Amino acid sequence: MCRNITTLRGLEPPASDAEIEAAAVQYVRKVTGVRTLSPSTREPFEAAVRAVVAATAAVLADLPERRSAPTTLPPLRRPEVQARIAARMAEREAHERAHELGLAHAHDDDGRMVTAER
């Protein structure tokens, strides 16, 4: 099993849609080897994620309750992961603002804003 995918069955509160989708993305990344989406991989990748999300939600709903909770806390419930996600969102919003305001800036290989030039 991919080490980044955690057990979602038996969580209290139950696994959220975001947790199920995060696990699905990790699974599809692992089996396809696709790390960064390109125009040619975006639609098949996203379709695969949607299919895995649906299958995961169905199996979690159909299985009986676990006798004990999972031993590992899913990443989206960990404070350090939540902080990293919030920082990434703030970075993305600043980048989008730079585009909206027409500010000159550069991008790294991942498309992130790395410098603001004036």
ZAMARGU-4260 file (C-alpha; in steps of 0.2 Angstrom, whole numbers, plus 5000, padded with zeros to 4 digits):
<rodrens>
0) 5000/5000/5000 | 5006/5018/4997 | 5013/5024/5013 | 5004/5041/5010 | 4987/5033/5010
5) 4979/5031/5028 | 4965/5020/5034 | 4949/5030/5032 | 4937/5017/5039 | 4932/5019/5057
10) 4937/5037/5059 | 4927/5048/5071 | 4920/5059/5064 | 4919/5049/5048 | 4931/5053/5034
15) 4927/5069/5025 | 4925/5071/5006 | 4942/5080/5006 | 4950/5065/5015 | 4943/5053/5003
20) 4948/5064/4988 | 4966/5066/4995 | 4967/5047/4997 | 4961/5045/4979 | 4973/5057/4972
25) 4987/5048/4981 | 4982/5032/4974 | 4980/5038/4956 | 4997/5046/4957 | 5005/5030/4963
30) 4997/5019/4950 | 5000/5031/4935 | 5016/5038/4940 | 5009/5056/4936 | 5016/5069/4948
35) 5012/5085/4938 | 4996/5087/4927 | 4999/5092/4909 | 4985/5096/4896 | 4986/5078/4890
40) 4985/5070/4907 | 4973/5081/4916 | 4956/5074/4910 | 4961/5056/4912 | 4969/5059/4929
45) 4954/5068/4936 | 4942/5055/4929 | 4952/5042/4938 | 4951/5052/4954 | 4932/5054/4952
50) 4930/5035/4950 | 4941/5031/4965 | 4932/5043/4975 | 4915/5035/4971 | 4922/5018/4974
55) 4930/5023/4991 | 4914/5032/4997 | 4903/5017/4992 | 4915/5004/5001 | 4916/5015/5016
60) 4897/5016/5017 | 4894/4997/5014 | 4907/4990/5026 | 4902/4987/5044 | 4909/4998/5058
65) 4927/4994/5063 | 4929/4987/5081 | 4943/4999/5084 | 4949/5016/5077 | 4963/5017/5065
70) 4980/5019/5073 | 4986/5033/5062 | 4978/5050/5060 | 4974/5055/5042 | 4985/5069/5036
75) 4971/5081/5033 | 4968/5080/5052 | 4986/5084/5058 | 4989/5102/5063 | 5006/5103/5053
80) 4997/5097/5037 | 4983/5110/5040 | 4996/5124/5042 | 5005/5118/5026 | 4989/5118/5016
85) 4984/5136/5023 | 5002/5142/5018 | 5000/5135/5001 | 4983/5143/4998 | 4989/5160/5004
90) 5004/5158/4992 | 4992/5153/4978 | 4980/5168/4982 | 4995/5180/4982 | 5000/5173/4965
95) 4983/5175/4958 | 4982/5193/4964 | 4998/5197/4956 | 4991/5191/4939 | 4975/5201/4942
100) 4984/5217/4946 | 4996/5214/4931 | 5012/5213/4942 | 5027/5207/4933 | 5034/5191/4941
105) 5043/5175/4937 | 5038/5157/4939 | 5048/5142/4945 | 5046/5125/4936 | 5030/5121/4946
110) 5022/5137/4941 | 5024/5145/4958 | 5028/5164/4959 | 5046/5165/4964 | 5050/5184/4963
115) 5040/5200/4961 | 5049/5212/4949 | 5045/5230/4948
</rodrens>
